[in-house]
Amino acid sequence: MVRSIGASILSKSPSGKAPALRCSSMRWSFSLVRVFGIDIRVHGTFFLVLLLGALQWGGRHGARGAVFGVLLTMLLFACVVLHELGHSLVAKAFGIPVSEIVLLPIGGVARLEQRPKKAIHELLIAVAGPLVNVVVGIALLAVAAVTPSMAHLDGEHLSRPGALEPGAPALVFWLMSANFVLAVFNMLPALPMDGGRVLRAVLTMLLGERRATPIAATIGQILATLLGIAGIVTGNFILAFVAVFVFLGAGQERAAVHARTVLSTLRVRDAYNKYALFLSPGDRVSKVIDYLLTSYQPDFAVMHGGELVGVVTRDDVLRSLATNPGDQYVAGMMQRAVFRVHASLSLEEVREALAAAGARVAAVYDGPMDIRFLGLVSLEDIHEALLITSFVQRQAAARVPSE
């Protein structure tokens, strides 16, 4: 059961995605099934957990125990999927797209495409997962209450898996206990766990997100430190491993709020490349390679008659060279569909829009009806603006006491 207590620790990243938590589809994972428009994916390392379940029960009960251990582990993670679906369906009800749930050895990761805009939405999304586990646990408790063969089972059996004979009573008992543990553990007030998100949501209603997240993150890191110490002292290194993720996740939440605050103060016109090199459809790939080698620019607008007709990125060039080593025209490898943003938007708005669209480069327009093309802005440009602005702010804050 300890294997499943990390169900929601990684379920939401600072941006609302898997570390997330948010990334695109996780590497080494494959699609298992699609439920309510959400891909349920399984990471390749998940099979190590199945092997551990087989060894845990097979050591005393042989082949029958090994099969039971695999079945129990699979059902435990089915409960984790239900937990993540609880989060996901409530998020979708609030208009937040959810693309996938990935099963990892440490638990489940639900990828939300956007972060909740309102504190009450974050609170309800966070509570939904543990609430599902409570409902499942109560249902299994009702089954146990009417099953005479389960009357003698108690908490001591959880610490000695081999003491239970593989069978329906043991299966119900472990699943019931696991769901209650999932609910309680995930409601600990430690970001980025569900309880930490509930705490952050309540504090946001009282203090605002800018003050609420540092407080919730600090509490989360204190609890993570205590969990880590407890895990080391008791020899429960899985608990210590989980504590590390909680500690790092809380720090990421704090950094994400800082990033959103900084980027919300900057406009796109402050970050796009005003001195960019341009291409025309008739240019050759050799010219693009020369630009890549002699400048720091990775993306190029393709112009024709003063109008933007496409974009060529470094990846486009490499892909073209891999499939067609000839010196082909830019028109044959450029991206014709280019994501557009207005110069008056904040960098945070653009970052969220790019993430939602699955793009990394946007064309910046200005003027009435977005008719005047200014240049390109990329996720790398936004990140650089964040780093420079944050550094300037830190330097300014460091000089204040001495003045």
LOSE-808372 format. One record per residue: x, y, z of N, C-alpha, C in turn; residue in one letter. Coordinates in steps of 0.02 Angstrom, whole numbers, plus 50000, padded with zeros to 5 digits. Layout:
residues N
XYZXYZXYZA;...
This chain:
residues 403
500414994050000500005000050000500435006250000M;501035005950029501465011750030501635013949959V;501635009149913501815010749844501325015649813R;500715015749837500195019649804500065026349837S;500405028049892500225034149927500455040349892I;500865039749840501085045649804500625047349746G;500005045149749499555045649691499525052649661A;499455057749702499345064349674499925069149686S;500475066749710501025071249726501265074749663I;501275071149607501515074149546500945075749498L;500335075749522499775076049476499685082849444S;499905088249475499835094849445500485098649454K;500715101349399501325105349402501145112649413S;501645117049425501485124049437501065127249382P;501165125149321500775128149267500125124449257S;500015119549298499405115749290499525109449249G;500155107649234500295101949195500765097449234K;500855091649205501335087349235502015090149230A;502455089349282503075092849288503515091949228P;502645096049335502585096849285502675098949231A;502325099749346502085096349334502065100449296L;502075106849251501565102949174502055100249155R;502675097749011502925092848965502375090648919C;502575087548863502095084248820502005077248847S;501785072848806501675066048830502325063148858S;502295059948916502905057748949503255052448907M;503915052848908504305047948871504225041048903R;504315035948862504285028948885503595027148911W;503085030548888502405028648909501995026848847S;501495022648856501075020648801500345021148822F;499915022148773499205023148786498875016548802S;498465016548855498115010548876497385010848857L;497055016348873496345017148857496175024548859V;495615026448830495395033448831494725033748866R;494695037848919494095038348961493885045748965V;493265047248946493005054048947493455058848909F;493745056448855494185060648814494885061448843G;495055057648895495705058148928496095051748916I;496705052348889497125046448878497395043948944D;497305037548957497615034249015498235030848989I;498825033149010499455030548986499825027049042R;500245022349024500635018549072501375019449056V;501755021549106502475022249096502805015449097H;503325014649057503655008149052503905005449118G;504125009849162504385007649227503845005149274T;503205006049255502655003749296502694996149307F;502964992549258502994985349264503464983049319F;503914987449340504344985749397503924985149460L;503394989249466502944988849524502564982349523V;502344980149464502004973749459502464968049481L;503094968549461503584963549481503674963549557L;503704969549586503774970049659503174966949694L;502574968249668501974965149697501994957649693G;502224955049637502274947749629502774944849678A;503344948149687503854945649734503614946149806L;503254951449822503034952549891502564947049914Q;502114945049870501624939849889501854932849868W;502264932449817502484925849794503004922649838G;503374926649878503894923949921503624918849971G;503004919949996502724915350046502194910750016R;501854913149964501284909349939501394906449870H;502004906849844502164903749781501834907149721G;501714903049669501454905849606500764909049617A;500354905849659499684908649673499744915549705R;500224916249750500334922649783500594927849734G;501034925749688501304930449639500754933249594A;500314928949571499754931149530499304935949569V;499194934149633498784938449676499124945249685F;499774945349694500144951649704500094956149643G;500134953149583500064957149522499354959949517V;498854955749531498154957949527498024963549577L;498264962749639498164967849690498484974449670L;499094974149643499444980249622499064983749566T;498814979849520498434982849464497804986149490M;497464983049537496854986049564497004992149607L;497584992049642497784997949680497885003949633L;498195002549576498305008049529497675009849491F;497195005249488496545007149461496215012249506A;496315011549572496065016549619496425023249610C;497065022849593497445029049579497155032549517V;496985028549466496675031449406496015034749423V;495605031449466494975034449487495095041049523L;495615041149565495815047249601495955052949551H;496375051349501496555056449452495975058449408E;495535053649393494935055349354494485060049394L;494475059149460494095063849502494335070949492G;494995071949496495285078549482495105080949411H;495205076349364495155078249293494455080149273S;493965076449295493275077749275493015084349305L;493215085749366493025092149396493375097849359V;494015096849341494375101949302494025103149236A;493825097849201493475098649137492815102249146K;492485100949203491845104449216491945111949221A;492545114049241492705121249246493025123849182F;493025119849129493295122049065494045121349058G;494355117449101495085116349098495215109749061I;495525109949002495655103748965496145099149003P;496015092648999496455087649028496635082748973V;497265082148957497465078048900497615070848917S;497905069648976498115062748991498235061749065E;498215055349084498415053049150498945047749139I;499515048449170500065043649162500185040149228V;500205033449224500355029349284501105028249289L;501385030349345502095029549360502165025049421L;502755022449435502835018349495502635022049559P;502725028649560502575032449621501835034349625I;501465033549571500755035249573500515037749506G;500035042549508499735045049446499905052249433G;499935054049370500075060849349499525063049300V;499115067849319498595070449275498855076949245A;498805077549179499065083449145498495088249130R;498455093549168497975098949156498295104049110L;497945105849056498235110449007498265117649031E;497865119249081497865126049109497815125549184Q;498035130649218497955130949290497275133949307R;496985132049363496345134949383496405142449393P;495945146249365495965153549370495695156049436K;495245152149466494925154249529495125149649585K;495195152549645495395148549703494885143149719A;494245144749713493735139749728493765133949679I;493965135249617494045129749568494625125249589H;495185128249609495755124349631495565120049691E;495195122949737494985119249797494555113249779L;494065114249736493615108749718493975103349677L;494415105549633494805100649594495245096449640I;495565099749689496005096249735495635091249778A;495045093249802494655088949847494365082949811V;494225083649746493885078449708494245071749710A;494915071749703495295065549702495225061549766G;495405064449824495325060849887494605058849902P;494125063049880493425061349891493235054949855L;493505053949795493375047749758493635041749798V;494245042449827494525036949866494115035549929N;493835040749959493405039750018492785035849998V;492475037649942491875034249919492025026849905V;492585025549870492775018649855492925014849920V;493275018149966493435014950030492815013150069G;492325017650071491705016350107491325010550074I;491315010350008490975004849973491304998149990A;491964998049992492314991850010492224990150084L;492174995250126492034994150197491354990850206L;490874992950166490214989950170490234982650149A;490644981150098490734974150078491044970150134V;491554973050166491894969550220491434968350279A;490974973050292490524972550349490044966650343A;489874964850282489394959350272489744952850252V;490404952750257490794946750240491074943650303T;490794938150327491014935150391491754933450393P;492034931350336492734929250335493214934950346S;492974941250345493404947050354493364949950424M;492964947050467492854949950533493484950150576A;493954945550564494554945050606495124949650582H;495044952750523495594956750495495634963450530L;496254965650543496364972250574496984975450544D;497174981250572497734985050545498394981350546G;498474976450591499104972850596499264968950532E;498734966850498498844963050437499154967250381H;499064973850385499354978150334500114978250336L;500394977350394501124977350402501434970650387S;501014965450379501274958750365500864955750308R;501024957750246500644955350189500604947750185P;501144944550202501164937250197500714933750247G;500484937350299500054934250349499354932950323A;499164936250268498504935250238498554930250181L;498084925750178498054921150122497784924850060E;498094923850002497824926849942497104924749930P;496674929549918495974928049907495554934349909G;494904933649900494454939349898494474943549962A;494454940450023494474944550084495104948950087P;495684946050071496304950050073496284955550021A;495994954049963495964959149910495524965049932L;494944963549959494494968849981494804972850038V;495124969350085495424972550143495974977450123F;496414975150078496964979450057496724985350016W;496264984249971496004989749930495634994849972L;495244992450020494894997050066495395001350104M;495884998150133496385001850173496785006650129S;496965004450069497355008650024496985014950005A;496335014449992495945020349973495895025350030N;495815022950092495785027650148496475030850159F;497005026950151497685029850158497815034950104V;497605033350042497685038149987497345044850003L;496735044350028496345050350043496685054450098A;496875051150152497175054650209497855057450191V;498285053350159498955055550144498955061550096F;498525061050045498515066449995498215072950022N;497855072550077497565078550106498025081850158M;498635079250165499125082850207499245089750176L;499255094950218499305101850190500005103550166P;500235099750116500905100850089500875101350013A;501015107249987501065108049915501625103449889L;501545100249831500985100949783500445095649791P;500385092649850499865087649861499185091049865M;498665086849864497985089549862497835093849923D;498045091649982497925095650042498275102350040G;498875102450010499235108750002498885113449955G;498565110649903498195114849856497555117549888R;497245113449931496665115949969496885121650014V;497445120750050497695125950093497855132250053L;498185131449996498355137249955497735140849930R;497215136949911496595139849886496255144049940A;496235141350002495925145050058496325151350072V;496985150750074497415156650087497345161850031L;497265159349969497185163949913496545168149921T;496015164949944495395168549956495475174050009M;495925172750056496025177450111496575182550096L;497125180250063497715184450057497915186149985L;497645182349937497875183049869498405177949853G;498455175849789498915170449770499635172249783E;499815178549772500525180449778500785179249849R;500365180149900500575178949969500405171749991R;499875168949962499645162349985500145156849966A;500405156949905500835151549882501475150949923T;501845156349937502445155649979502295152650047P;501735154650077501555151850143501415144350137I;500995142450088500835135450079501455131350060A;501895134250019502505130749998502965129650058A;503025134650101503455133950160503185128450206T;502525128450218502225123150259502345116350226I;502275115950160502385109750125503105107250132G;503585111750128504285109650135504455107450206Q;504145110750255504245108650325503975101650335I;503355100350311503065093650317503465088450278L;503715090450220504115085750180504755083850217A;505055088750250505665087350289505505082450346T;504945083550380504755078950434504605071950407L;504265071650350504135065150319504775061650299L;505245065450273505885062550253506265059850312G;506275063550367506615061250428506275054850454I;505605054950454505235049050477505375042950433A;505415044150368505565038650323506255035750334G;506745040050346507435037650358507485034050425I;507175036850477507215033850544506875026950545V;506305026350511505935020050511506165015250457T;506625017450416506865013050362506395012850303G;505895017150301505415017350246505685022350193N;506115019850150506445024250102505975026450045F;505435022750035504945025049986504615031450011I;504465031650077504185037750106504675043450102L;505315041950113505835047150107505885049650035A;505825045049987505845046949916505255051449899F;504665049749924504075053849913504175060849944V;504485061050003504595067450037505035072049995A;505525069149960505955073149917505545076449861V;505085072549831504665075349778504215080849805F;503955079849865503525084949895503925091349906V;504525090649934504945096449948505105100349884F;505315096649832505485099849769504875102849736L;504315099349740503695101849710503465108249742G;503535108849808503335114949843503775120749819A;504415119449810504855124749785504665126849714G;504455122049673504255123649605503615127949605Q;503165126449651502555130449656502715137749672E;503185138649719503385145449738503705149049678R;504135145449643504475148449585503975150049529A;503465145849522502975146949469502565153249481A;502375154349544501995160449559502425166649547V;503065166249566503515171849552503565173149477H;503615167749439503665168449366503035171649338A;502455169349361501825172349336501775179749354R;502005181449414501975188449435502415192849392T;503035190449378503495194349338503255194849265V;503055189249236502855189149166502205193049155L;501795193649206501175197349199501305204849192S;501895207149213502055214249209502395216149143T;502585211149104502945212349041502495211148982L;502555215348930502155214648869502565210948816R;502215208148768502555204648714503025209348677V;502825215548668503255220248632503925221448669R;503965219348733504595220048770505065214248758D;504825208848728505235202748725505365200148654A;504985202148605505105199348538505755202248509Y;506045198548463506685200548433506575206048381N;506775212148399506675217948354507205218348299K;507735214348306508285214648258508365207848223Y;507815204448211507845197748184508035197548111A;508345192048092508485190648022507865187447991L;507715189247928507125186647894507345182447834F;506885178147813506985174047754506435175447703L;506545173247642506025173447591505915166347567S;505325164847537505185158047515505695155247466P;506035159747429506515157447379507215156147406G;507325157647470507985156247499508095148647505D;508735146847508508915139747513509075137947586R;509065131447600509205129047667509915130847688V;510375131347639511065133247655511095140147686S;510665144647665510655151347694510405151147767K;509915146847779509665146147848510205143247893V;510575138347868511125135447907511645140747923I;511805144947874512285150447885512035155047940D;511385156747940511105160947992511145157548061Y;511005151048061511025147348125511735147148154L;512235146648110512925146148132513215152948152L;512955158348124513265164948135512835169548178T;512285167048203511865171148247511585166748303S;511285169948352510975166148407510225164848393Y;510005166548334509295166248318509105159148295Q;508615155948330508425149148311507795148748266P;507425154348262506795154448225506805160348176D;506525159248116506565164348064505875165248032F;505655171548028505045173047992505185172947917A;504725170047880504785169847807504305175047779V;504565180147745504175185747722504115185747646M;503535188047621503435188747550502975194747538H;503245199747504502855205747492502665209447555G;503095209147605502955212547669502475208747714G;502265202847694501815198847734502155192547759E;501955190447820502215184147847501875178347813L;502265173847785501965167947751502155161447785V;502615161647833502795155547868503365156747917G;503565151447951504105151647999504545145447990V;505195146447995505675140947993506045140848059V;506055135048091506415134348155507035129948145T;507465129948195508055125648192507845118348183R;507325116248218507095109248211506855107748141D;506535112648109506315111648039506915110347994D;507455114048005508055113247964508365106347974V;508425104348038508725097848053508305092148025L;507645092948031507195087848004507255087447928R;507315093247897507385093447824508035090147801S;508575091647836509225088747818509225081147827L;508855078747876508835071547889508445067847835A;507945071047806507525067747755507715069647684T;508005075647675508185077947608508835081847612N;509395078547601510045081947608510185087347557P;509765088147507509875093247455509755100247482G;509975105147442509905112247462509215114847440D;508695112547475508015114047453507815121147471Q;507245123147444506985129847457506655130147526Y;506675136147555506355137347620505605136047615V;505305137647558504585136647549504375129447559A;504835124747548504665117747554504705115047625G;504995118747671505055116147739504775120747793M;504525126547773504275131247823503595129147849M;503435131547909502775130447939502325136147916Q;501785134447881501355139647854500835142047905R;500635137647949500155139548001500555142048062A;500495148448077500885151448131500405154248183V;500535152648246500125155148301500235162748307F;499695166548316499735173848317499545176548386R;499905181748408499735185148471499785192748459V;499435196548500499465203748495500015206448541H;500335211748519500905214548555500725217148624A;500085218548636499875221348700499775216048754S;499785209648735499685204348785500285203948831L;500165201448892500725200248938501085193948918S;501705193348939502085187248924501785181148957L;501465182049014501135176449047500535174049006E;500165178748978499595176748935499845173148873E;500395175448845500665172148786500935165248803V;501265164748860501535158248880500965153148888R;500425155148920499865150648929499535148948862E;499485153948818499185152748752499605147948711A;500265148748713500705144148677500655137048704L;500625136548770500565129848801499915126548781A;499375130348781498725127548763498705125448690A;499065129148648499075127548576499605122348558A;500035120548606500565115848592501095118748545G;501185125348548501675128648505502235131648547A;502805133248516503345136448552503535143248522R;503245144848462503395151148429502735154448409V;502705161048417502115164748396502315170848356A;501895172748309501995178848271501665184648308A;502025190148316501785195948354501515201148306V;500885203148318500565208148275500345214148317Y;500275219748283500065225948317499595229748270D;499295234948299498855239148259498145236448256G;497695240348228496995238248221496945231848178P;496535227248201496415220948164497055216748157M;497565218048199498185214148197498485213748126D;498555219448095498785219348025499535220548018I;499865223048070500585224748064501005219548099R;501385215648059501825210548087502445213648116F;502605211948179503195214748212503785210048214L;503645203648228504185198848234503935192548268G;504415188448291504245182148323504425182348397L;504055178648438504225177648508504155170248523V;504625167548560504625160348575504625159348651S;504515153048670504535151448741505235152948769L;505755152048728506425153648751506505161048764E;506205165248721506225172448731505885174348797D;505315171148810504945172548872505355170448933I;505675164748928506085162348984506675167048996H;506985169448942507545174048950507315180648981E;506735183148960506465189248990506335188349064A;506095182349083505985180849154506635180949193L;507145177649166507795177249201508095184249210L;508095188249157508405194849161508025199449208I;507365199449202506955203749245507015201649318T;507025195149331507095192749400507775194749429S;508295194249388508965196149411508985203649427F;508705207749383508705214949395508315216549459V;507765213249470507365214449531507745212349593Q;508105206749590508505204649648509065209449662R;509395211949610509935216749619509655223249650Q;509075225449627508775231549654508575230649727A;508305224649743508115223349812508715222949858A;509275220349832509885219749873510185226549888A;510075231549844510355238249856509945242449903R;509315240549913508865244749953509115245850025V;509335240650062509545241850131510135246550138P;510575246750087511165250950093511045258150074S;510465259550044510335266350023510005270350078E;
